[in-house]
Amino acid sequence: MTLPLRMLISDLQATLEADQVVLPGSDQYNAALKRWAASIEKPAGVVVYPKTSRDISAAIKLARKHSTPFTTVCGGHGTSGDSSITDGMLINMRRMNSVKVDAEKLTLTCGGGCLWEEIDRASVPHNISSVGGTVQQTGVAGYTTGGGFGFLSGTKGLAIDNLLSAEIVLADGRIVRCSKTEEPDLFWAIRGAGHMFGVITEFVFQGFHQPNPVYGGMVIFPPSPPAIKHLINFANNMFANSDGRTGMMCGFATPPHLKKRIIFGCCFHDGPESEALQIFGPLINDPVVKPIKVGLKAMNMSEMNSVLGMAAAAPGRRISKGAVYSSPLPPSAFEQVLNMYEELVRECPEAGQSGSGLFEFYPLKKIASVPATATAFPARSLHSNAMIVPRWDSPENDTLCRNFASNAMKVISGCKGETDHAATEYINYDGVGTPASKIYGLNYPRLCELKTRYDPQNVFSKRFGLEPATLSSDKSGEVHDSEIGGGEVMSTSTASSAQSSRPATPLQVPFHAAVHHGVVVVDDAGRRLAGTKMGRVQTEIVPVEQES
């Protein structure tokens, strides 16, 4: 254990309650390190369990004082590794999981450590629904700040479109409330990039009156070419004709309770059973392609959001990789990805136990009706998301499985239409390190500018290479004993950068995004700029035609 870490632990123990500071060797410590993807588990030097925003503020200030890197975890359901850290401070948010329901205003207020199942459990008895995670074990914080697609997105938009306000602890320990009227620029940034600006300790969501059940569930088929063609053609037709209330996800998986490969349609309709049966009748009643199982029924939203959980429950090493595609999706593309997965299983049999691929067919008109610059989240064109999640056991197979995920998604990326050339990946589905400039597209320059205002020393820097427009070289980031005791954090961060000056580094800005924000001078060929500066950071322009 390093001297700075020992000093940090001593100060944490003197500042927080005894049960809030957990050291290696205990069952509670070991439990804090567990992740959905065992491949990203790392041995933290100390674990902090905050109960309030002030606890988080104090912990962040102490970590910066002792130059110790830190990160945070809520649901631990990602695969990027951002929620784990080696030898640094891990802030585990799970004790901040309260949920308050205002049945009159239809609002849901939850702590930054909540899982979606906790919100569903609290809201359903009041006949209130929300745009929430389609896997209930997902943490509210990461899901929301990454955008938040859900079964209700066809009529209600993204989770961030229904976020009314949030409380966030900034890098300097300040606890700030933001909304469309309070700190509106910060509110813009956290709706899509919150993990790079601080730790969100409280969310206030707009809920919706949901007096009647929805209709949905799984329809399972054998992974045969005729079944693939039938399933994907049905999904394409449903997508094209949905009024927003009907959606589905198609995919392949090896559910632990079935122990064999299947393809499936996870179906959803926000309406009565009679309507749903008319819509999904052609899927389940085809005279040639017969489903293995039909699990459609009326249910509440909490039950609906639990349908996919069983397929994702098996422990193991994982990586996720996302891509976007335009509908109609060719059934041959789905079949090609499935065949690639079968090739992986032949080379790595343990990958055949519980891997999965997922193709979304959510209605998108409501989401796309919001301008791409209205929030930091830019992925609002009429494209759909796909995700591949191989699962395996042995570390020696890490590279093989990661390469499969990337190569499989290249196949899906080839299904983008001409109008979707600027479509960006869904950040919540990416665990392979796509550059921030590509994820955020035309919103990237503004995010860099706001980073200068709210996190000038780049304390929250673990997820992406989002740099402040000017990296400070003074000592303004130093934290003194008299200042301990104030804020909170939501995503991963590296505190050691807070007290060190760093050399200026190029910002990779998509060409169309830079022009949109007026930060470039175009050369005679209209392709790139050399010499323009944002603060002290050199800007390099990437020709848009070379983006992939």
C-alpha positions in Angstrom: 0.0 0.0 0.0 1.4 3.4 -1.0 1.8 6.2 1.5 -0.8 8.5 -0.2 -3.3 5.6 0.0 -2.6 5.0 3.6 -3.0 8.7 4.4 -6.3 8.8 2.4 -7.7 5.8 4.3 -6.8 7.5 7.6 -8.5 10.7 6.6 -11.6 8.9 5.3 -11.9 7.0 8.6 -11.7 10.2 10.5 -14.3 11.9 8.3 -16.9 9.2 7.6 -18.7 6.7 9.7 -16.9 3.4 10.5 -19.2 1.3 8.2 -18.7 3.6 5.3 -14.9 2.8 4.8 -14.3 -0.8 3.8 -10.8 -2.2 3.4 -9.5 -5.3 1.5 -10.0 -8.7 3.2 -13.7 -8.4 4.3 -16.7 -10.0 2.7 -18.2 -6.5 2.1 -15.1 -5.4 0.2 -15.2 -8.5 -2.0 -18.9 -8.0 -2.7 -18.1 -4.3 -3.7 -15.8 -5.5 -6.4 -18.2 -7.9 -8.1 -19.4 -6.9 -11.6 -21.7 -8.2 -14.2 -18.6 -8.6 -16.4 -16.0 -10.4 -14.3 -13.4 -9.3 -16.8 -13.4 -5.7 -15.4 -13.2 -6.6 -11.7 -10.2 -4.8 -10.1 -8.8 -4.7 -6.5 -9.6 -1.2 -5.2 -7.4 0.1 -2.4 -10.4 1.3 -0.4 -14.1 1.2 -0.8 -16.4 4.1 0.3 -20.1 3.7 0.8 -21.6 7.2 0.9 -25.0 7.9 2.4 -25.3 11.6 1.4 -24.0 14.0 -1.2 -21.7 15.5 1.4 -20.1 12.1 2.0 -19.2 12.0 -1.7 -17.9 15.5 -1.7 -15.7 14.8 1.3 -14.4 11.6 -0.3 -13.5 13.3 -3.6 -11.7 16.2 -1.9 -9.7 13.8 0.2 -8.8 11.7 -2.9 -7.6 14.8 -4.7 -5.7 16.0 -1.6 -3.8 12.7 -1.6 -3.5 12.4 -5.4 -5.3 9.1 -5.4 -7.4 8.0 -8.4 -11.0 7.1 -7.8 -14.1 5.9 -9.6 -17.7 5.2 -8.8 -20.1 2.2 -9.3 -23.9 1.9 -9.1 -25.3 -1.1 -11.0 -21.9 -2.3 -12.3 -23.7 -3.5 -15.4 -21.2 -2.1 -18.0 -18.2 -3.8 -19.5 -15.9 -0.9 -20.2 -14.1 -1.1 -16.8 -15.0 2.4 -15.8 -16.7 1.3 -12.6 -13.6 -0.5 -11.3 -10.1 0.6 -10.2 -6.8 -0.9 -9.1 -5.4 0.4 -5.8 -7.5 3.6 -5.9 -10.7 4.6 -4.2 -14.0 3.0 -5.2 -17.1 5.0 -4.3 -20.0 2.5 -4.2 -23.3 4.3 -4.6 -25.7 1.5 -3.7 -26.7 2.9 -0.2 -28.1 6.0 -1.9 -31.0 4.1 -3.4 -34.1 5.8 -2.0 -37.1 6.4 -4.3 -39.8 9.0 -3.7 -43.0 8.9 -5.8 -45.2 12.0 -6.1 -48.5 10.4 -7.4 -50.1 13.9 -7.9 -47.2 15.4 -10.0 -46.3 12.0 -11.5 -42.6 12.5 -10.6 -40.1 10.0 -9.5 -37.1 11.1 -7.4 -34.3 8.6 -6.8 -30.9 8.4 -5.4 -27.8 8.1 -7.6 -27.3 4.5 -6.4 -30.7 3.1 -7.5 -31.2 0.3 -9.9 -34.2 0.4 -12.3 -35.9 -2.5 -10.5 -36.1 -0.3 -7.4 -37.8 2.5 -9.3 -40.2 0.1 -11.0 -41.1 -1.5 -7.7 -41.9 1.9 -6.1 -43.8 3.3 -9.1 -46.0 0.4 -10.3 -48.3 0.4 -7.2 -49.1 4.0 -8.0 -49.9 3.2 -11.6 -47.0 5.2 -12.8 -44.5 4.2 -15.5 -41.2 5.7 -16.7 -38.7 5.3 -19.5 -36.4 2.9 -17.8 -33.9 0.1 -18.2 -35.0 -3.0 -20.2 -32.7 -4.9 -17.9 -33.8 -4.0 -14.4 -30.3 -4.7 -12.8 -29.0 -1.7 -14.7 -28.0 1.3 -12.6 -30.1 4.4 -13.1 -27.1 6.8 -13.2 -25.1 5.2 -16.1 -28.2 4.3 -18.1 -29.7 7.8 -17.8 -26.6 9.9 -18.5 -25.8 7.7 -21.5 -29.2 8.5 -23.1 -31.6 5.7 -22.0 -33.6 3.8 -24.6 -36.6 1.8 -23.2 -39.8 0.1 -24.1 -41.7 3.4 -23.8 -39.3 5.4 -25.9 -41.6 5.2 -28.9 -44.1 7.5 -27.3 -42.1 9.1 -24.4 -38.6 9.5 -25.8 -35.3 8.8 -24.0 -34.8 8.7 -20.3 -32.9 12.0 -20.6 -35.9 13.6 -22.3 -37.9 12.9 -19.2 -35.2 14.0 -16.7 -36.5 17.1 -14.9 -33.5 17.9 -12.7 -30.5 16.4 -11.0 -28.2 17.0 -8.2 -24.5 16.6 -9.0 -21.2 16.8 -7.1 -18.6 18.5 -9.2 -14.8 18.0 -9.2 -14.2 20.8 -6.7 -16.8 19.2 -4.2 -19.6 21.6 -4.9 -23.1 20.2 -4.8 -25.1 21.7 -7.6 -28.7 21.4 -8.7 -29.2 21.6 -12.4 -32.3 21.7 -14.7 -33.5 23.7 -17.7 -33.6 26.8 -15.5 -30.7 26.1 -13.0 -27.3 25.6 -14.5 -28.8 24.9 -17.9 -25.5 24.3 -19.6 -24.5 21.7 -17.0 -28.0 20.1 -17.4 -27.4 20.0 -21.2 -24.1 18.2 -20.6 -25.2 15.6 -18.2 -27.9 14.4 -20.5 -25.6 12.3 -22.5 -22.2 12.9 -20.9 -22.8 13.2 -17.2 -20.1 10.7 -16.3 -17.5 13.2 -17.5 -18.8 16.1 -15.3 -19.3 14.7 -11.8 -21.2 12.3 -9.6 -25.0 12.5 -9.8 -26.6 11.9 -6.5 -30.2 12.5 -7.3 -32.4 12.3 -10.4 -36.0 13.7 -10.8 -37.9 12.0 -13.6 -41.2 12.7 -15.2 -43.4 9.7 -14.9 -46.6 8.8 -16.7 -50.0 7.5 -15.7 -50.2 3.8 -16.6 -53.5 2.4 -15.2 -53.6 -0.5 -17.6 -51.2 -3.4 -18.2 -48.9 -3.6 -21.2 -48.7 -6.7 -23.3 -45.4 -8.4 -24.2 -42.8 -11.1 -23.5 -40.6 -13.6 -25.4 -41.2 -15.5 -28.6 -38.5 -18.1 -29.1 -37.5 -19.8 -32.3 -34.8 -22.3 -33.3 -31.8 -20.6 -34.9 -32.5 -21.8 -38.4 -32.3 -19.7 -41.6 -36.1 -19.8 -42.2 -36.8 -18.7 -38.6 -34.2 -15.9 -38.9 -35.8 -14.6 -42.1 -39.3 -14.9 -40.6 -38.3 -13.1 -37.4 -36.3 -10.2 -38.9 -38.8 -9.6 -41.7 -41.6 -9.4 -39.2 -39.5 -7.0 -37.0 -38.8 -4.8 -40.0 -42.5 -4.6 -41.0 -43.5 -3.9 -37.4 -40.9 -1.1 -37.1 -42.1 0.5 -40.3 -45.8 0.5 -39.2 -45.6 1.1 -35.5 -47.5 4.1 -34.1 -44.9 4.3 -31.3 -46.7 2.0 -28.9 -45.3 -1.2 -30.4 -41.6 -2.3 -30.4 -39.4 -5.3 -30.1 -35.9 -6.5 -29.7 -34.6 -9.5 -31.7 -31.5 -11.4 -30.9 -29.8 -14.7 -30.2 -28.8 -16.1 -26.8 -28.1 -19.3 -24.9 -30.3 -18.9 -21.8 -28.9 -20.8 -18.8 -32.3 -22.5 -18.2 -32.5 -23.8 -21.9 -28.8 -24.6 -22.4 -29.1 -24.3 -26.2 -28.9 -21.6 -28.8 -32.1 -19.8 -29.6 -33.2 -16.7 -31.5 -35.9 -14.6 -30.0 -38.2 -11.6 -30.3 -38.8 -9.7 -27.1 -42.2 -8.1 -27.9 -43.9 -5.0 -26.4 -47.2 -3.2 -27.0 -48.5 -0.4 -24.8 -52.2 -1.3 -25.3 -54.8 -4.0 -24.8 -54.3 -7.7 -25.5 -56.7 -7.6 -28.4 -54.5 -5.1 -30.3 -51.3 -6.9 -29.4 -52.5 -10.3 -30.6 -53.5 -8.7 -33.9 -50.1 -7.1 -34.3 -48.0 -10.1 -33.2 -50.3 -12.8 -34.7 -48.3 -13.1 -37.9 -45.1 -13.7 -35.9 -46.5 -16.5 -33.7 -49.0 -18.1 -36.1 -47.0 -18.6 -39.3 -48.0 -21.9 -40.9 -44.3 -22.8 -41.7 -42.1 -21.4 -39.0 -43.3 -22.5 -35.6 -41.9 -20.9 -32.4 -40.4 -23.1 -29.7 -42.2 -21.1 -27.1 -44.6 -18.1 -26.9 -44.5 -16.2 -23.7 -46.7 -13.2 -24.5 -49.1 -12.0 -21.8 -50.5 -8.9 -20.1 -48.1 -7.5 -17.4 -47.1 -4.4 -15.6 -44.0 -2.4 -16.6 -41.9 -3.9 -13.8 -42.6 -7.3 -15.2 -41.9 -6.2 -18.7 -38.5 -4.7 -17.7 -37.6 -8.1 -16.2 -38.2 -10.2 -19.3 -34.6 -9.8 -20.6 -32.9 -10.2 -17.2 -32.9 -14.0 -17.2 -30.8 -14.2 -20.4 -28.2 -11.8 -19.0 -27.9 -13.2 -15.5 -25.1 -15.8 -15.9 -21.8 -14.7 -14.3 -18.6 -14.6 -16.4 -16.2 -12.4 -18.4 -17.9 -10.1 -20.9 -17.4 -7.3 -23.4 -20.1 -5.3 -25.1 -19.8 -3.6 -28.4 -22.5 -1.5 -30.1 -23.3 -0.4 -33.6 -26.1 1.3 -35.5 -28.0 0.2 -38.5 -30.9 1.4 -40.7 -34.1 -0.5 -41.1 -34.9 -2.7 -42.9 -32.2 -4.9 -41.5 -31.3 -7.7 -44.0 -31.9 -11.1 -42.4 -28.6 -12.1 -44.0 -26.8 -9.6 -41.7 -28.3 -11.1 -38.6 -27.5 -14.6 -39.9 -23.9 -13.6 -40.6 -23.4 -12.3 -37.1 -24.9 -15.5 -35.7 -22.6 -17.6 -37.9 -19.6 -15.6 -36.7 -20.7 -16.3 -33.1 -20.9 -20.0 -33.9 -17.3 -19.8 -35.3 -16.2 -18.2 -32.0 -17.8 -21.0 -30.0 -16.1 -23.7 -32.1 -12.7 -22.0 -31.3 -13.7 -21.1 -27.7 -16.4 -23.5 -26.5 -16.8 -21.7 -23.2 -18.2 -18.7 -25.2 -21.2 -20.8 -26.1 -22.6 -20.9 -22.6 -24.3 -17.5 -22.4 -23.3 -15.1 -25.1 -25.9 -12.9 -26.8 -26.6 -10.5 -29.6 -29.3 -7.9 -29.6 -31.0 -5.8 -32.4 -33.4 -3.1 -31.4 -36.6 -2.3 -33.3 -37.8 0.6 -31.1 -39.9 3.2 -32.9 -37.6 6.3 -33.3 -39.7 9.2 -34.5 -40.3 10.6 -31.0 -36.6 10.4 -30.2 -35.6 11.9 -33.6 -38.0 14.8 -33.2 -35.7 16.3 -30.6 -32.8 18.2 -32.2 -29.4 16.5 -31.9 -28.0 19.6 -30.2 -30.8 19.9 -27.6 -28.9 17.6 -25.2 -25.3 16.3 -25.3 -26.7 13.0 -26.5 -26.5 13.2 -30.3 -27.8 9.8 -31.6 -31.2 11.0 -32.7 -31.3 10.0 -36.4 -33.7 7.3 -37.6 -31.2 4.5 -36.9 -31.5 1.5 -34.6 -29.0 0.1 -32.1 -27.4 -3.3 -32.0 -25.2 -4.9 -29.4 -23.1 -8.0 -29.2 -22.1 -9.4 -25.8 -19.9 -12.5 -25.8 -19.4 -14.2 -22.4 -16.5 -16.5 -21.5 -14.5 -17.7 -18.5 -10.8 -17.7 -19.1 -8.6 -14.5 -19.3 -6.6 -16.1 -22.1 -9.6 -15.8 -24.3 -10.1 -12.1 -23.7 -8.5 -10.9 -27.0 -10.3 -13.5 -29.1 -13.7 -12.6 -27.7 -13.1 -8.9 -27.9 -12.0 -9.1 -31.5 -15.2 -11.1 -32.3 -17.4 -8.4 -30.8 -15.7 -5.7 -32.8 -15.7 -7.7 -36.1 -19.4 -8.7 -35.6 -20.4 -5.1 -35.2 -18.6 -4.0 -38.3 -21.0 -6.2 -40.2 -23.9 -4.3 -38.6 -22.3 -0.9 -39.2 -22.3 -1.8 -42.9 -26.1 -1.8 -42.8 -26.4 2.0 -42.3 -28.3 3.9 -45.0 -26.9 6.9 -46.8 -28.8 9.3 -44.6 -27.2 7.8 -41.5 -23.6 8.5 -42.3 -23.3 10.7 -39.3 -25.2 8.4 -36.9 -23.2 7.8 -33.7 -22.9 4.8 -31.5 -25.0 4.4 -28.4 -22.6 5.1 -25.6 -24.3 2.7 -23.2 -23.6 -0.2 -25.6 -19.9 0.5 -26.2 -17.2 -1.2 -24.1 -14.4 -1.2 -26.6 -13.3 2.4 -26.5 -14.8 4.4 -29.4 -13.4 7.9 -29.3 -15.5 10.6 -27.7 -15.3 12.7 -30.9 -17.2 9.9 -32.7 -19.6 9.2 -29.9 -20.7 12.8 -29.5 -20.3 14.1 -33.1 -21.4 17.7 -33.5 -21.8 18.1 -29.7 -18.2 17.3 -29.0 -16.7 20.9 -29.2 -19.4 22.3 -26.9 -18.7 19.5 -24.4 -15.0 20.4 -24.4 -15.9 24.0 -23.7 -18.2 23.1 -20.8 -15.5 20.8 -19.5 -13.4 23.9 -19.1 -16.0 25.5 -16.9 -17.1 22.6 -14.7 -14.0 20.3 -14.7 -11.0 22.4 -15.9 -8.4 20.0 -14.5 -10.1 16.9 -16.0 -10.7 15.1 -12.8 -13.5 13.0 -14.4 -11.5 11.6 -17.3 -11.6 7.8 -17.2 -14.3 7.0 -19.7 -13.3 9.1 -22.8 -10.6 11.5 -23.9 -12.9 14.5 -23.4 -10.4 17.3 -22.6 -11.2 20.8 -21.3 -10.6 23.4 -23.9 -7.9 24.8 -21.6 -6.0 22.6 -19.2 -5.0 24.7 -16.1 -1.4 24.6 -14.9 -2.0 26.5 -11.7 -2.6 25.1 -8.2 -6.3 26.0 -8.1 -7.3 22.3 -7.9 -5.5 21.7 -4.6 -7.8 20.8 -1.8 -6.9 21.7 1.8 -8.1 20.2 5.1 -10.5 23.1 5.8 -12.4 22.4 2.6 -13.2 18.7 3.3 -17.0 17.9 3.6 -19.2 18.7 0.6 -20.1 17.1 -2.8 -20.7 13.9 -4.9 -19.7 11.8 -8.0 -21.5 9.7 -10.6 -19.1 8.2 -13.0 -15.5 7.2 -13.2 -12.6 9.6 -12.7 -8.9 9.9 -12.3 -8.1 12.3 -9.5 -4.3 12.3 -10.0 -4.7 14.6 -12.9 -6.2 17.2 -10.7 -2.9 18.5 -9.3 -0.6 18.1 -12.3 -0.2 20.3 -15.3 -0.5 18.4 -18.6 0.8 19.1 -22.0 -1.6 20.3 -24.6 -2.9 17.4 -26.7 -4.8 17.4 -30.0 -8.6 17.2 -29.9 -9.9 14.8 -32.6 -13.0 16.7 -33.8 -15.3 15.4 -36.6 -15.0 17.9 -39.5 -18.8 18.5 -39.7 -19.0 19.1 -36.0 -16.1 21.6 -35.9 -17.6 23.6 -38.7 -21.0 23.5 -37.0 -19.5 25.1 -33.9 -17.3 27.6 -35.8 -14.0 26.5 -34.3 -12.2 25.8 -37.5 -10.8 27.5 -40.6 -11.2 25.3 -43.6 -8.3 24.9 -46.1 -8.7 25.2 -49.8 -9.7 21.6 -50.1 -12.3 22.0 -47.4 -10.9 19.1 -45.5 -8.8 19.9 -42.5 -7.3 22.7 -40.5 -3.9 23.2 -38.9 -3.2 26.0 -36.5 -6.6 26.8 -34.9 -6.6 26.6 -31.1 -9.2 26.1 -28.5 -7.5 27.7 -25.5 -4.1 26.0 -25.5 -5.3 22.8 -27.2 -4.4 22.2 -30.8 -7.5 21.2 -32.8 -7.1 18.5 -35.6 -9.9 18.0 -38.0 -10.7 14.5 -39.2 -12.3 14.5 -42.7 -15.8 13.3 -42.4 -15.7 11.0 -45.3 -13.1 8.9 -43.5 -15.1 8.4 -40.3 -16.4 4.9 -39.8 
